[in-house]
């Protein structure tokens, strides 16, 4: 009996195996066209996770470096606060967004998009430069604000109206240089940058010469007065129509007290109107 059953069992097993393989292949065939799309979605998920982790890392790093305290009170920080963000948030997100864009472009290449595949080398080379340019410009805005505040603090004791232009001039000069560096990072012609910088410097010199001619004249006269000392603190003098006791002499002005009032006399008037010093 065993000899009769053996030949019948083998063909049955053979038929079962051969019929199973085609059934499994038929089940997977409809999903094959969706595999690139699934891979694209997976790449986007990984990119989102990497972007989020990078943003968190950048935020912690910037906070440890003391960036929030450094930018506190600057015009840029006050401006971005109106939109519900902060300088630290912007700087932290720039790196994360750049990483996500890289993953998006990489995912599009898996879909076989010919246009994306063709420009991918150029995009891969341009994105880091764009990231650096954005960082340079944002940092330039922040540093410009700090430079303007520093100049304003240093010149706060100078009671001349022309001095009020110096903080703004220092701030926007810093921002302009940062903008030139940022443009150079994204491939703007160097010759054009040099021409722009030369034109900017020339305009600053012209505007400065016109706006600060009285200030420069008072500064030159102040240096002469400090070196020659025609009068000193405590002397009773008459400079033009102002008469009183000298309280202070600096590079730009002389402070004269008369009848419980203190007059600020630009030092250039000491040379143009003359000085009369009363002897005891």
Residue pairs with C-beta under 8 A, 6 or more apart in sequence:
36 110
36 111
36 112
37 111
39 107
39 110
40 107
40 108
40 110
40 111
43 103
43 106
43 107
43 110
44 103
44 104
44 107
46 103
47 99
47 100
47 102
47 103
47 104
47 106
47 107
48 100
48 103
50 99
50 100
50 103
51 96
51 97
51 99
51 100
51 103
52 96
54 95
54 96
54 99
55 92
55 93
55 95
55 96
56 92
58 91
58 92
58 93
58 95
58 96
59 88
59 89
59 92
62 68
62 88
62 91
62 92
63 88
67 87
67 88
67 91
68 86
68 87
68 88
70 142
70 146
71 77
71 87
71 88
71 142
71 145
73 149
74 87
74 142
74 145
74 146
74 149
75 145
75 148
76 87
76 138
76 141
76 142
76 145
77 86
77 87
77 142
77 145
80 86
80 87
80 89
80 90
87 138
87 142
90 138
91 135
91 138
94 131
94 134
94 135
94 138
95 131
98 127
98 128
98 130
98 131
101 127
102 124
102 127
105 116
105 120
105 123
105 124
108 116
109 116
109 117
109 120
126 186
126 187
129 185
129 186
129 187
130 185
130 186
132 185
133 182
133 183
133 185
133 186
134 182
136 178
136 181
136 182
136 185
137 178
137 179
137 182
139 178
140 174
140 175
140 177
140 178
140 179
140 181
140 182
141 175
141 178
143 174
143 178
144 170
144 171
144 172
144 173
144 174
144 175
144 178
145 171
147 170
147 171
147 174
148 167
148 168
148 170
148 171
149 167
151 166
151 167
151 170
151 171
152 166
152 167
155 163
155 166
155 167
158 250
158 252
158 253
159 253
159 264
160 215
160 218
160 252
160 253
160 266
162 211
162 212
162 214
162 215
163 215
165 211
165 212
169 204
169 208
173 200
173 204
176 200
177 197
180 193
180 196
180 197
183 193
184 190
184 193
209 216
214 266
214 268
215 252
217 266
217 268
218 251
218 252
218 253
218 266
218 267
218 268
219 251
219 252
219 267
220 268
221 266
221 267
221 268
221 270
221 271
222 249
222 250
222 251
222 252
222 253
222 267
223 251
224 271
225 231
225 249
225 254
225 267
225 270
226 249
226 251
230 270
230 275
230 277
231 237
231 246
231 249
231 275
231 277
232 246
232 249
233 246
233 247
233 248
233 249
234 245
234 246
235 245
235 246
235 277
235 278
236 243
236 244
236 245
236 246
236 277
236 278
237 243
237 244
237 245
237 246
237 256
237 275
237 276
237 277
237 278
238 275
238 276
238 278
239 254
239 256
239 265
239 269
239 270
239 273
239 274
239 275
239 276
240 265
240 269
240 273
240 274
242 256
242 258
242 263
242 265
243 256
243 258
244 256
244 257
244 258
244 259
244 263
245 256
245 257
245 258
246 254
246 255
246 256
247 255
247 256
247 257
247 262
248 254
248 255
249 255
249 267
251 267
252 266
252 267
253 264
253 265
253 266
253 267
254 264
254 265
254 267
254 270
255 262
255 263
255 264
255 265
256 262
256 263
256 265
257 263
